[in-house]
Amino acid sequence: MSRIKITVYGRVQGVGFRYHTRRKAQVLNLTGYVMNKPDHTVEIVADGPDEQLKELIEWTKTGPERASVSRIEVEDCLPINRFDEFVVEY
């Protein structure tokens, strides 16, 4: 089990990015959260097996149809707490 943090840049707020990220994470059986940040990025923290996390990273590079992702940053994180599900944070 691994944890990653993805920061997504571009036109990623107001286009359903959080909703679609949550759905993708649920399909991949990942736990964690997705949230809009004040700097107009989207932050994703996800826990799960490496293969599923890699699939989420690849999906994030384009995101949902209305998004325009310019770049992403991926960091490995220490899982200091445990998530029960994947949620949208506000």
N, C-alpha and C positions, 0 to 999 in steps of 0.2 A: 504494500500500500504506500503510495506516494502522495505528496501534496504539491501543487503548483499554483502560482499566481500569474495571471495573464492580464496585462494592461493593453487595451485596444484603443487605437487612435484613428481619427478620421471622422466621417459623419456617422456616428454610432449612437447618438442619443435622439430620441423622438422617432425612431424607425423600427421599434419592436425588438431591439437587440436583446434586452434582458429576457423578455418573454421567450424568444426563440432559443436563447442560450439555455434557459431552464429546461425547455422541452428536449433539447439535444442532450443535456447532461442526464436527464431522467432516462432517456433511451439507452444511454451508455452506462446506466447504474452508478453514476458518480454522485457524491455528496459535496456540499459547499454552498457558495452563494455567488450572486452577480449583483452589481450595483453601479449606478451612475455616480461619477465623481464630479466635484465642482469645476475641474479643469476641462470638462467636456469629454473625458475618456470614460471607458467602461472597465471596471475591475472585476475579474473573475477569480475566485479561489475554489479549487476543486481537489477532491481526494478520490483516489481510486487506483486501479491497476495501471501500470505504465502504458499498455496498449490503448486502453480507453482514453487516457489523458492525451496521448499522441493524436488520437482521432479528434478530440475536442480542439486541440491546438490547430490542426489542419482546417477544421470547420471555421474556426475563429478568424482565419486569414481572409475569409470572404464574408462570413456572417450571413444574415438574412438578406433577402432580395433588395430591400430599400436601403441597406447600409452601403457605405463606401469606406472600406478599411484602408487606411494608408500604411499602417504598420502595427505590429504587435511586439510586446516585450514579454518574455517568459522567464520566470524565476522559480527555482526549486525552493520550497519552504519546509520548515520543520512542523509536523503536525502536533502542535502543542495542545490542541483541544480536538474534540470529535464532533462531526456534524451528523445529524440523523437523517437529513434529506438535503435536496438542493432547492434553495429558496431565492426569491428576489428580495433584496434588501432595499429599504427606502431611506 
